[in-house]
Amino acid sequence: MKAAIIVYPGTNCENDTKYAFELLGQDVVMLWHKEEKLPKDIDIVVLPGGFSYGDYLRCAAIAKFAPIMKDVINFANNGGFVLGICNGFQILLELKLLPGAMIKNKNVHFVSKYQHLKVINNDNAFLRRFKVGDILNVPIAHGEGNYFIDDNGLKELKNNNQILLNYCDKNGNRDNPNGSIESIAGICNKNRNIFGLMPHPERAVEKLLGSDDGIKMLQGFIKSV
């Protein structure tokens, strides 16, 4: 498998993401946001965490206009895997590739810590190596991770099983570090090829650093692992 990681001014998790995929034995190419075409042999596009364009205007509001995004949209619409992590999730929301929006954390403070997550749906490549109800421990680091969607949109997410992960405590009870509606931590599109989450799986690939739950998430995209 070959992964393309899109890099914007202000991106700060691209090397962590590259390391995670290379740890799995995969090829990785870094693409600057001003490129206009993805390589032909790409299997997954990753929009990594950080503060694209300094989060001016609002998170990801400028990144969606980057030249490379036209081809990313085409890639996604043709069924290619796209993973948005933290700021990358915000970009997918701005592009309307995923429904909903991000607003400031309920307590208005930046939150950075390990956070337990509950697997809600494993009928997708991203979480196929887990069981529904599994509890993961993955870092979060964001100031605008408060996921919002209106009542109709929330109903549609539930009807289509698009909610992937909820924030929880170590026992699986709902816990909400940022105010996200119904403690939603990650979602996918109806076709299950576009994934967005605020937690950082690329920072949970070594038990020595606290958890390797993230590596198992990324393994889901790799058929041979």
C-alpha positions in Angstrom: 0.0 0.0 0.0 1.1 3.5 -0.7 0.0 6.5 1.4 0.0 10.2 0.4 0.3 12.6 3.3 -0.8 16.2 2.4 1.3 18.9 4.0 0.1 22.5 4.5 1.8 25.5 6.1 1.2 24.8 9.8 0.8 21.0 9.6 2.8 19.5 12.5 1.9 15.8 12.5 3.0 14.7 9.1 6.2 13.1 10.3 4.4 11.2 13.0 1.9 9.9 10.4 4.7 9.0 8.0 6.5 7.1 10.8 3.3 5.2 11.7 2.7 4.0 8.1 6.3 3.1 7.6 6.2 1.1 10.9 3.6 -1.0 9.1 6.0 -1.5 6.2 4.1 0.8 3.8 5.4 3.3 1.3 4.7 7.0 2.0 5.0 10.1 -0.1 4.6 13.6 1.3 2.8 16.1 -1.0 3.0 19.8 -0.5 -0.4 21.6 -0.7 0.6 23.4 -3.9 0.9 20.2 -5.9 -2.1 19.7 -8.3 -2.1 15.9 -8.8 -1.8 12.8 -6.6 0.6 10.1 -7.7 -1.3 7.4 -9.8 -0.4 4.5 -7.5 -1.8 6.0 -4.2 -4.1 3.8 -2.1 -4.9 6.2 0.7 -4.7 10.0 1.2 -4.1 11.2 4.8 -4.8 14.8 5.9 -2.7 15.0 9.1 -3.1 17.1 12.2 -1.8 20.6 12.9 -2.9 24.1 12.2 -3.2 24.4 8.5 -2.6 28.0 7.4 -2.4 28.9 11.1 -6.1 28.2 11.5 -6.8 31.8 10.2 -10.5 32.6 9.7 -11.4 29.3 11.3 -9.9 25.8 11.4 -9.3 24.4 7.9 -11.2 27.3 6.2 -8.2 28.1 4.0 -6.8 24.6 3.5 -9.9 23.5 1.5 -8.8 25.9 -1.3 -5.3 24.3 -1.6 -4.6 23.2 -5.2 -4.1 19.6 -4.3 -7.6 19.4 -2.8 -9.3 19.2 -6.2 -7.6 15.9 -6.9 -8.1 14.7 -3.3 -11.9 15.3 -3.8 -11.8 13.4 -7.1 -9.9 10.6 -5.4 -12.5 10.4 -2.6 -15.4 10.6 -5.0 -14.0 7.7 -6.9 -13.9 5.5 -3.8 -10.3 6.1 -2.7 -9.6 5.9 1.0 -9.2 9.3 2.7 -8.3 9.7 6.4 -8.5 13.1 8.2 -6.9 13.3 11.6 -7.7 16.3 13.9 -7.1 19.3 11.6 -7.5 16.8 8.7 -11.0 16.0 10.0 -11.7 19.7 10.1 -10.7 20.0 6.5 -13.0 17.1 5.5 -15.9 18.9 7.2 -15.0 22.2 5.4 -15.0 20.4 2.1 -18.4 18.8 2.9 -16.8 15.4 2.3 -18.1 14.6 5.8 -21.2 16.2 7.4 -21.2 18.5 10.4 -18.8 21.2 11.7 -16.3 21.9 14.4 -16.6 24.6 17.0 -14.4 25.6 20.0 -14.2 23.2 22.9 -17.0 23.7 25.4 -14.5 24.9 28.1 -12.7 27.1 25.5 -9.4 25.6 26.5 -7.0 23.5 24.4 -7.0 19.9 25.5 -4.0 17.6 25.2 -4.1 14.2 26.9 -4.7 10.5 26.4 -8.4 9.8 25.9 -10.4 6.6 26.0 -12.6 5.8 23.0 -15.3 3.3 22.4 -15.7 1.5 19.0 -19.2 2.1 17.8 -19.0 0.7 14.3 -16.4 -1.7 12.9 -18.2 -2.3 9.5 -15.4 -0.3 7.7 -11.8 -0.6 6.8 -10.5 1.7 9.5 -11.9 -0.2 12.5 -12.3 -3.6 11.1 -9.7 -5.1 13.4 -11.7 -4.2 16.5 -14.9 -5.4 18.0 -17.9 -3.1 18.7 -17.5 -2.0 22.3 -13.7 -2.2 22.4 -12.1 0.5 24.5 -9.1 2.3 23.0 -6.6 4.8 24.5 -5.5 7.4 22.0 -4.2 11.0 22.4 -6.2 14.0 21.6 -4.9 17.6 21.2 -7.2 20.3 19.9 -8.9 23.6 20.8 -11.7 23.2 18.3 -12.8 19.6 18.5 -16.4 20.2 19.6 -18.2 18.3 16.8 -21.7 19.7 15.9 -24.4 18.5 13.6 -28.1 19.4 13.5 -30.8 17.0 14.6 -31.6 15.7 11.0 -27.9 15.2 10.3 -27.4 13.3 13.6 -30.4 11.1 12.8 -28.9 10.3 9.4 -25.5 9.5 10.9 -27.2 7.0 13.2 -29.4 5.5 10.5 -26.4 4.9 8.3 -24.1 3.7 11.1 -21.6 6.5 10.3 -20.6 7.2 13.9 -17.3 5.3 14.4 -16.1 6.3 17.8 -17.3 7.9 21.0 -15.3 9.5 23.8 -15.6 7.4 27.0 -13.8 6.6 30.2 -11.7 3.5 30.9 -14.9 1.6 31.7 -16.7 2.6 28.5 -19.0 5.1 30.1 -19.5 8.2 28.0 -17.0 11.0 28.7 -16.9 14.2 26.8 -13.6 16.2 26.8 -14.7 18.9 24.3 -18.5 19.1 24.2 -19.0 17.1 21.0 -22.6 16.2 20.4 -23.3 12.7 21.9 -19.5 12.5 22.6 -18.8 11.8 18.9 -15.0 11.4 18.3 -15.0 10.1 14.7 -17.3 9.5 11.7 -17.3 8.2 8.1 -19.2 8.9 5.0 -22.1 6.7 3.7 -19.7 4.8 1.4 -17.2 4.1 4.2 -14.2 5.3 2.3 -13.8 8.7 4.0 -12.9 8.8 7.7 -12.5 11.7 10.1 -11.6 11.7 13.8 -10.2 14.2 16.3 -8.0 11.7 18.2 -4.4 11.0 16.9 -3.9 7.3 16.1 -0.4 8.1 14.7 0.6 9.1 18.2 -0.4 5.7 19.6 1.8 3.3 17.8 4.3 2.5 20.6 3.5 0.9 23.9 6.5 2.6 25.3 4.8 5.9 24.7 1.5 4.9 26.3 -0.5 3.0 23.8 -0.3 1.1 20.5 -4.0 1.1 19.8 -3.5 3.6 16.9 -1.3 1.2 14.9 -4.2 -1.3 14.8 -6.5 1.4 13.5 -4.2 2.1 10.6 -3.6 -1.6 9.9 -7.3 -1.8 8.9 -6.5 -0.2 5.6 -3.8 -2.8 4.8 -5.3 -6.0 3.5 -2.1 -8.0 3.8 -1.4 -7.3 7.5 
